[in-house]
Amino acid sequence: MDHEPRQIVWTWRDASAAAGAPVVDGPDLYGVSIDTRTLEPGDLFVALRGDPGARFNTDSRSDRDGHDYVGDAQRRGAAGALTHRSVDADLPQMRVADTLDGLWALGRGARRRFAGSTFAVTGSSGKTTVRSLLAAALGCRQTTGSLNNFWGVPLSLARAPATAPAMVIEIGTNHPGEIEPLARLVEPTVALVLNVRPAHLQYFESIDALRREKLSIFNGIVRGGTAVRPDDLQPEPLPRGVRSMTFGQSNDADVSLREYAADTRIATYRVDGRTVRARVPGGGVHRALSLAAVVACLRAADAPIEAALEMPDSIVPTGRGSRESIGGVEVIDDSYNANPTSMAAALGGLASEPARRTHAILGEMLELGDDSAAYHHGLAAHCERIDRVACVGAGIEPLWAALAAKQRWFRAERAADVAVDDVARELMPGDVVLIKGSNRVFWKYDFAKRLRDALASRFDRR
């Protein structure tokens, strides 16, 4: 939830016109919500159906209908509701033919009225962290969650005040054909492809098909805008009038990572022919490259880069490599998601930690298709410098089998089966522990929080 003072995001008349509803007078709107559990007073509640129909892909179709929750929205202080059928509630309503179409129209209207720079970010891993770093460097309001799909992107746009210094929108995919329509909705002035890695592969015929899907974000860039990509990513032809900028570790990259010191978490970059140094929030070469991408986006928008060079670890979103020291034990929570490349990067970062002992609690990586076993087995090479490794989930068995006997810590089928109090008792001051796995392995069950709480309880008693 945002903690900054709220400002009017829409007048009722402007929102009605943008959404395609009858234009009448009504209350001012301070936000837009699709979930009564997180709705704040003054929000417009958008009553979405749980099943978006065949035009959108989702793993969570349901027979729920947001119209059944308009009364809850009223009790929580909603200013009004966007609906497509009659609702018996004493609440101003904007009536449209379809509320999901109305949300997209509201997002489109928010983008069309916005005169500042708009950034779109996609990638196989790290995009939420980059979104947070870029938004902080630009002075944008911070939001929570990965609002990067068919409802999250228009919602992010619709929530943006017209007077914001910039907009940073995250775009994701797990099926072909999803990114380009969202990119055309966002109409970015700068679009970033952070990386293309084996992730969400089960619906793509090849990694090259996934590459083309990610690069389709560039088809939404406004004329005169800039496409930002890794220097080692094979490009596709850019739309007419779109410039190119690269980041990476080669001499030819526009923003080039020249050196990273693990002990100080300081990265050295070459930018516009000059050398700059930056503190890398969360640490690790992979985040140093993410910061290079942020600097490239700032350069593409002719924005100053200085704000990106000194950012605290706290800017890293929870679950994406956020760190906390508890009783001298450093906990790295990277439990929000995982793919083979981000796993390798996280394990490489863990191995370089100045620690008494290093521990990795690893969950299986989902949606990898037929090559899942090979990808899990391949992680063993990245664990060689880790003192102890725990494995959670059925799909990670090939890694457990490939580990050296002295490295094997514990094995569990589910995160719920792990006795976190016992784990906490084995961790000592000076140790570093990494928690990383796919979202449905750890994040969904608050595993990292349970372990942090167990550590806090243990050291409080000492």
C-alpha positions as CSV (number, residue, x, y, z in Angstrom):
1,M,0.0,0.0,0.0
2,D,1.2,3.5,-0.8
3,H,2.0,5.7,2.2
4,E,2.3,9.1,0.5
5,P,-0.5,11.7,0.8
6,R,-3.2,10.9,-1.7
7,Q,-4.2,13.3,-4.5
8,I,-7.1,13.3,-6.8
9,V,-6.4,10.9,-9.7
10,W,-9.7,11.5,-11.6
11,T,-12.7,13.7,-11.6
12,W,-15.8,11.7,-12.0
13,R,-16.6,13.4,-15.3
14,D,-13.1,12.7,-16.7
15,A,-13.1,9.1,-15.6
16,S,-16.6,8.6,-17.0
17,A,-15.5,10.0,-20.4
18,A,-12.3,7.9,-20.5
19,A,-14.1,4.6,-19.5
20,G,-17.0,5.1,-22.0
21,A,-19.7,5.7,-19.4
22,P,-22.3,8.5,-19.5
23,V,-20.6,11.7,-18.5
24,V,-22.2,13.1,-15.4
25,D,-21.0,14.8,-12.3
26,G,-19.9,12.7,-9.3
27,P,-17.3,12.5,-6.5
28,D,-13.6,13.0,-7.1
29,L,-11.5,9.8,-7.2
30,Y,-8.3,9.2,-5.3
31,G,-7.5,5.8,-6.6
32,V,-8.7,2.8,-8.6
33,S,-9.1,-0.7,-7.1
34,I,-10.3,-4.1,-8.2
35,D,-10.0,-5.7,-4.8
36,T,-12.1,-4.7,-1.8
37,R,-9.5,-6.2,0.6
38,T,-7.0,-3.5,-0.4
39,L,-9.4,-0.7,-1.4
40,E,-8.8,2.6,0.2
41,P,-11.4,5.4,0.9
42,G,-12.0,7.5,-2.2
43,D,-11.2,4.7,-4.6
44,L,-13.2,3.8,-7.7
45,F,-14.0,0.1,-7.4
46,V,-13.9,-1.7,-10.7
47,A,-16.3,-4.8,-10.6
48,L,-14.5,-7.4,-12.6
49,R,-15.6,-10.9,-13.3
50,G,-13.3,-13.7,-12.2
51,D,-13.3,-15.2,-15.7
52,P,-12.0,-12.7,-18.3
53,G,-13.1,-14.9,-21.2
54,A,-11.2,-16.5,-24.0
55,R,-9.3,-13.3,-25.0
56,F,-7.0,-13.4,-22.0
57,N,-5.0,-16.2,-20.4
58,T,-5.1,-16.8,-16.7
59,D,-4.4,-19.7,-14.3
60,S,-7.0,-18.4,-11.8
61,R,-10.3,-18.3,-13.6
62,S,-13.2,-18.3,-11.2
63,D,-17.0,-17.8,-11.0
64,R,-16.6,-14.8,-8.7
65,D,-18.0,-11.5,-9.9
66,G,-16.9,-8.2,-8.5
67,H,-20.5,-6.9,-8.8
68,D,-21.2,-9.1,-5.7
69,Y,-18.7,-7.0,-3.7
70,V,-19.9,-3.5,-4.5
71,G,-21.5,-3.4,-1.1
72,D,-18.2,-4.3,0.6
73,A,-16.5,-1.6,-1.5
74,Q,-19.1,0.9,-0.2
75,R,-18.5,-0.1,3.4
76,R,-14.8,0.4,2.9
77,G,-15.3,3.9,1.7
78,A,-15.2,3.6,-2.1
79,A,-16.3,6.8,-3.9
80,G,-18.0,4.9,-6.6
81,A,-18.0,1.7,-8.7
82,L,-17.5,0.9,-12.4
83,T,-20.2,-1.7,-13.3
84,H,-21.7,-3.4,-16.3
85,R,-24.9,-4.6,-14.7
86,S,-27.4,-3.3,-12.1
87,V,-26.1,-3.4,-8.5
88,D,-28.3,-2.6,-5.5
89,A,-26.0,-0.4,-3.6
90,D,-26.1,3.2,-2.4
91,L,-23.0,4.1,-4.3
92,P,-22.4,6.2,-7.5
93,Q,-21.9,3.9,-10.5
94,M,-20.3,4.3,-13.9
95,R,-22.1,2.0,-16.2
96,V,-20.2,0.4,-19.2
97,A,-20.8,-2.5,-21.5
98,D,-18.0,-4.6,-19.9
99,T,-15.9,-3.6,-16.9
100,L,-12.7,-5.1,-18.1
101,D,-13.0,-3.2,-21.4
102,G,-13.8,-0.2,-19.2
103,L,-10.7,-0.7,-17.2
104,W,-8.6,-0.8,-20.4
105,A,-10.3,2.3,-21.6
106,L,-9.6,4.1,-18.3
107,G,-5.9,3.0,-18.6
108,R,-5.8,4.3,-22.2
109,G,-7.3,7.6,-21.1
110,A,-4.7,7.9,-18.3
111,R,-1.9,7.4,-20.8
112,R,-3.3,9.8,-23.4
113,R,-3.6,12.6,-20.8
114,F,-0.1,12.1,-19.5
115,A,2.6,14.3,-20.9
116,G,5.7,12.9,-19.0
117,S,8.0,10.0,-19.9
118,T,6.5,6.6,-19.7
119,F,8.6,3.5,-19.2
120,A,7.7,-0.1,-19.9
121,V,9.7,-3.0,-18.4
122,T,9.7,-6.6,-19.3
123,G,12.0,-9.6,-18.9
124,S,12.2,-13.1,-17.6
125,S,13.5,-12.2,-14.2
126,G,14.2,-9.1,-12.2
127,K,11.6,-6.8,-13.8
128,T,9.8,-5.9,-10.6
129,T,13.1,-4.9,-8.9
130,V,14.1,-2.8,-12.0
131,R,10.6,-1.2,-11.9
132,S,11.2,-0.3,-8.3
133,L,14.7,1.0,-8.9
134,L,13.7,3.0,-11.9
135,A,10.6,4.5,-10.2
136,A,12.7,5.5,-7.2
137,A,15.3,7.2,-9.4
138,L,12.6,9.1,-11.2
139,G,10.8,10.1,-8.0
140,C,7.6,8.2,-8.9
141,R,5.1,6.9,-6.4
142,Q,6.0,3.3,-5.4
143,T,3.3,0.6,-5.7
144,T,3.3,-3.0,-4.5
145,G,2.9,-6.2,-6.4
146,S,3.5,-7.4,-9.9
147,L,0.7,-5.7,-11.8
148,N,1.9,-6.8,-15.2
149,N,-0.9,-8.7,-16.9
150,F,-4.2,-8.0,-18.7
151,W,-5.7,-6.4,-15.7
152,G,-2.6,-5.2,-13.8
153,V,-1.2,-3.0,-16.6
154,P,-4.4,-1.0,-17.3
155,L,-4.9,-0.7,-13.5
156,S,-1.4,0.7,-13.1
157,L,-2.0,3.2,-15.8
158,A,-5.5,4.2,-14.4
159,R,-4.0,4.8,-11.0
160,A,-1.3,7.2,-12.2
161,P,-1.9,10.8,-11.5
162,A,-1.7,13.1,-14.5
163,T,0.9,15.2,-12.7
164,A,3.3,12.3,-11.9
165,P,6.9,12.9,-12.8
166,A,6.9,9.7,-14.9
167,M,5.2,6.4,-15.2
168,V,6.9,3.0,-14.9
169,I,4.8,0.1,-16.0
170,E,5.8,-3.6,-15.7
171,I,4.6,-6.0,-18.5
172,G,4.8,-9.8,-18.2
173,T,3.8,-12.9,-20.1
174,N,3.4,-16.6,-19.9
175,H,1.6,-17.1,-23.3
176,P,2.5,-16.0,-26.8
177,G,0.9,-12.7,-28.0
178,E,0.4,-11.1,-24.6
179,I,3.1,-8.4,-24.5
180,E,2.4,-6.4,-27.7
181,P,-1.2,-5.5,-26.9
182,L,-0.2,-4.3,-23.4
183,A,2.8,-2.4,-24.9
184,R,0.5,-0.7,-27.4
185,L,-1.8,0.3,-24.4
186,V,1.1,1.7,-22.5
187,E,2.7,3.6,-25.5
188,P,6.1,3.9,-23.7
189,T,8.6,6.5,-24.5
190,V,11.3,4.1,-23.3
191,A,10.8,0.3,-23.3
192,L,13.2,-2.1,-21.7
193,V,13.8,-5.8,-22.3
194,L,15.8,-6.7,-19.2
195,N,16.7,-10.3,-20.2
196,V,15.3,-13.4,-21.9
197,R,15.8,-16.6,-19.9
198,P,14.2,-20.0,-19.6
199,A,11.1,-19.0,-17.7
200,H,7.4,-19.7,-18.4
201,L,8.5,-21.8,-21.3
202,Q,5.7,-24.4,-21.2
203,Y,3.5,-22.4,-23.6
204,F,6.4,-21.4,-25.9
205,E,7.8,-23.6,-28.6
206,S,11.4,-22.5,-28.0
207,I,13.5,-19.9,-26.2
208,D,13.6,-18.0,-29.5
209,A,9.9,-17.8,-29.5
210,L,10.1,-16.3,-26.0
211,R,12.7,-13.9,-27.2
212,R,10.5,-12.6,-30.0
213,E,7.6,-12.3,-27.5
214,K,9.7,-10.2,-25.1
215,L,11.0,-8.0,-28.0
216,S,7.5,-7.3,-29.1
217,I,7.3,-4.7,-26.4
218,F,9.2,-2.4,-28.7
219,N,6.2,-2.3,-31.1
220,G,4.4,-0.1,-28.6
221,I,7.1,2.6,-28.4
222,V,6.0,6.0,-29.5
223,R,7.8,7.6,-32.4
224,G,11.0,9.1,-31.2
225,G,11.2,6.8,-28.3
226,T,14.0,4.4,-27.3
227,A,14.3,0.6,-27.1
228,V,16.7,-0.6,-24.4
229,R,18.0,-4.1,-24.4
230,P,21.0,-6.2,-23.3
231,D,24.0,-6.0,-25.6
232,D,24.0,-9.7,-26.1
233,L,20.4,-10.1,-27.0
234,Q,19.7,-10.7,-30.7
235,P,17.4,-7.9,-31.7
236,E,14.4,-7.7,-34.1
237,P,14.0,-4.8,-36.5
238,L,12.7,-1.7,-34.6
239,P,9.7,0.3,-35.6
240,R,10.4,3.4,-37.7
241,G,11.6,6.3,-35.6
242,V,12.6,4.3,-32.6
243,R,16.2,4.6,-31.3
244,S,18.3,1.8,-29.7
245,M,20.3,1.7,-26.5
246,T,22.2,-1.2,-24.9
247,F,23.6,-2.2,-21.5
248,G,25.8,-5.1,-20.5
249,Q,29.4,-6.0,-19.9
250,S,30.9,-5.5,-23.3
251,N,32.9,-2.4,-24.3
252,D,30.3,-1.7,-27.0
253,A,27.4,-1.4,-24.6
254,D,26.1,2.2,-24.1
255,V,26.0,1.5,-20.4
256,S,28.8,-1.0,-19.6
257,L,29.4,-2.8,-16.3
258,R,33.2,-2.8,-16.0
259,E,33.6,-4.2,-12.4
260,Y,31.7,-5.4,-9.4
261,A,33.1,-5.8,-5.9
262,A,31.1,-8.3,-3.9
263,D,32.5,-7.2,-0.5
264,T,31.4,-3.6,-0.9
265,R,28.6,-4.1,-3.4
266,I,30.0,-1.3,-5.5
267,A,29.8,-1.5,-9.3
268,T,31.8,0.5,-11.8
269,Y,30.2,1.5,-15.1
270,R,31.2,3.3,-18.2
271,V,28.5,5.7,-19.3
272,D,28.9,8.3,-22.1
273,G,32.7,7.9,-22.0
274,R,33.0,8.5,-18.3
275,T,33.4,6.2,-15.3
276,V,30.7,6.2,-12.6
277,R,30.4,4.1,-9.4
278,A,27.2,2.9,-7.8
279,R,26.1,1.0,-4.8
280,V,24.1,-2.0,-5.9
281,P,20.9,-2.5,-3.8
282,G,20.8,-6.2,-2.7
283,G,24.2,-6.9,-4.2
284,G,25.2,-9.4,-6.8
285,V,26.4,-9.1,-10.4
286,H,22.9,-9.8,-11.7
287,R,21.6,-6.8,-9.8
288,A,24.6,-4.7,-11.0
289,L,23.4,-5.5,-14.5
290,S,19.8,-4.6,-13.6
291,L,21.2,-1.3,-12.3
292,A,23.0,-0.8,-15.6
293,A,19.6,-1.3,-17.3
294,V,18.1,1.4,-15.0
295,V,20.9,3.8,-15.9
296,A,20.3,3.1,-19.6
297,C,16.6,3.9,-19.3
298,L,17.4,7.1,-17.5
299,R,19.9,8.1,-20.3
300,A,17.3,7.2,-22.9
301,A,14.9,9.7,-21.4
302,D,17.6,12.3,-20.9
303,A,17.0,12.0,-17.1
304,P,19.8,12.5,-14.6
305,I,21.4,9.2,-13.4
306,E,22.7,10.4,-10.0
307,A,19.7,9.2,-8.1
308,A,20.3,5.6,-9.3
309,L,23.9,5.6,-8.0
310,E,23.1,5.6,-4.2
311,M,20.0,3.6,-3.3
312,P,19.6,1.5,-0.2
313,D,19.0,-2.2,0.0
314,S,15.4,-1.5,1.3
315,I,14.4,-0.4,-2.3
316,V,14.6,-4.0,-3.4
317,P,11.0,-5.4,-3.1
318,T,10.3,-8.1,-0.6
319,G,10.9,-11.6,-2.0
320,R,13.1,-10.3,-4.9
321,G,16.4,-10.5,-3.0
322,S,15.5,-8.3,-0.1
323,R,17.8,-8.7,2.9
324,E,17.4,-8.7,6.7
325,S,19.9,-9.4,9.4
326,I,18.4,-11.2,12.4
327,G,20.6,-12.1,15.3
328,G,23.6,-11.8,13.0
329,V,22.1,-14.2,10.5
330,E,21.7,-12.6,7.1
331,V,18.5,-13.7,5.4
332,I,18.2,-13.1,1.6
333,D,14.5,-13.5,0.6
334,D,14.4,-14.2,-3.1
335,S,11.3,-16.4,-2.8
336,Y,8.9,-14.6,-5.2
337,N,10.0,-16.4,-8.3
338,A,12.8,-18.5,-9.9
339,N,14.1,-19.7,-13.2
340,P,17.4,-21.4,-14.1
341,T,19.2,-18.1,-14.9
342,S,18.0,-16.2,-11.8
343,M,18.8,-19.3,-9.7
344,A,22.3,-19.4,-11.0
345,A,22.7,-15.7,-10.4
346,A,21.4,-15.8,-6.9
347,L,23.6,-18.8,-6.0
348,G,26.6,-17.0,-7.5
349,G,25.9,-14.0,-5.4
350,L,25.5,-16.2,-2.3
351,A,28.8,-17.9,-2.9
352,S,30.6,-14.6,-3.0
353,E,29.1,-13.4,0.3
354,P,31.6,-12.7,3.1
355,A,30.0,-15.2,5.4
356,R,30.8,-17.7,8.1
357,R,28.7,-20.3,6.3
358,T,26.4,-20.1,3.3
359,H,23.1,-21.9,3.1
360,A,20.6,-22.2,0.3
361,I,17.0,-23.2,0.7
362,L,15.9,-23.9,-2.9
363,G,12.4,-24.6,-4.2
364,E,11.6,-26.2,-7.5
365,M,11.3,-24.1,-10.6
366,L,7.9,-24.4,-12.3
367,E,6.7,-24.0,-15.9
368,L,9.9,-25.2,-17.4
369,G,8.3,-27.8,-19.7
370,D,10.0,-31.0,-20.8
371,D,13.5,-29.9,-19.8
372,S,12.6,-29.3,-16.2
373,A,14.7,-32.2,-14.8
374,A,17.8,-31.1,-16.8
375,Y,17.4,-27.5,-15.6
376,H,17.2,-28.7,-12.0
377,H,20.1,-31.0,-12.3
378,G,22.2,-28.2,-13.8
379,L,21.9,-26.2,-10.7
380,A,24.3,-28.5,-8.9
381,A,27.3,-26.8,-10.6
382,H,26.1,-23.4,-9.2
383,C,25.9,-24.9,-5.7
384,E,29.5,-26.2,-5.5
385,R,30.7,-23.3,-3.4
386,I,27.6,-23.3,-1.1
387,D,28.1,-25.0,2.3
388,R,24.6,-26.5,2.7
389,V,21.7,-26.8,0.4
390,A,18.1,-27.7,1.1
391,C,15.6,-28.7,-1.6
392,V,11.8,-28.3,-1.5
393,G,9.3,-29.6,-4.0
394,A,9.0,-32.8,-6.1
395,G,10.5,-31.3,-9.2
396,I,13.9,-30.4,-7.6
397,E,14.8,-34.0,-6.9
398,P,17.4,-34.1,-9.7
399,L,19.4,-31.3,-7.9
400,W,19.2,-33.2,-4.6
401,A,20.5,-36.3,-6.2
402,A,23.4,-34.4,-7.8
403,L,24.6,-32.6,-4.6
404,A,27.6,-33.7,-2.7
405,A,26.7,-35.6,0.4
406,K,28.3,-33.0,2.7
407,Q,26.1,-30.3,1.1
408,R,22.8,-32.0,1.7
409,W,21.0,-30.1,4.4
410,F,17.3,-31.3,4.3
411,R,14.7,-32.3,1.8
412,A,10.9,-31.6,1.9
413,E,8.0,-32.1,-0.5
414,R,6.3,-28.8,0.6
415,A,7.4,-25.7,2.3
416,A,4.7,-26.4,4.9
417,D,6.6,-29.6,5.9
418,V,9.7,-27.7,6.9
419,A,10.2,-27.2,10.6
420,V,11.4,-23.6,10.6
421,D,12.2,-23.6,14.3
422,D,14.6,-26.5,13.7
423,V,16.1,-24.7,10.7
424,A,16.6,-21.5,12.8
425,R,18.4,-23.4,15.5
426,E,21.0,-24.5,13.0
427,L,21.8,-21.0,11.8
428,M,24.5,-19.1,13.6
429,P,25.6,-15.4,13.6
430,G,27.7,-14.8,10.6
431,D,25.8,-17.2,8.4
432,V,23.9,-16.2,5.2
433,V,20.9,-18.1,4.1
434,L,19.2,-17.7,0.6
435,I,15.6,-18.7,0.1
436,K,14.7,-19.0,-3.6
437,G,12.1,-20.9,-5.6
438,S,9.0,-20.4,-7.8
439,N,6.2,-18.4,-6.4
440,R,3.9,-21.3,-5.6
441,V,6.6,-23.1,-3.6
442,F,7.6,-20.5,-0.9
443,W,6.0,-17.1,-1.5
444,K,2.4,-18.3,-1.5
445,Y,3.0,-19.8,2.0
446,D,5.0,-17.0,3.6
447,F,7.9,-19.3,4.1
448,A,10.5,-16.6,4.3
449,K,8.5,-14.7,6.9
450,R,8.0,-17.9,9.0
451,L,11.8,-18.4,9.0
452,R,12.5,-14.8,9.9
453,D,10.0,-15.0,12.7
454,A,11.6,-18.2,14.0
455,L,15.0,-16.6,13.9
456,A,13.7,-13.5,15.8
457,S,12.1,-15.7,18.4
458,R,15.3,-17.8,18.8
459,F,17.6,-14.8,19.3
460,D,15.2,-12.9,21.5
461,R,15.3,-15.8,24.0
462,R,19.1,-15.8,24.2
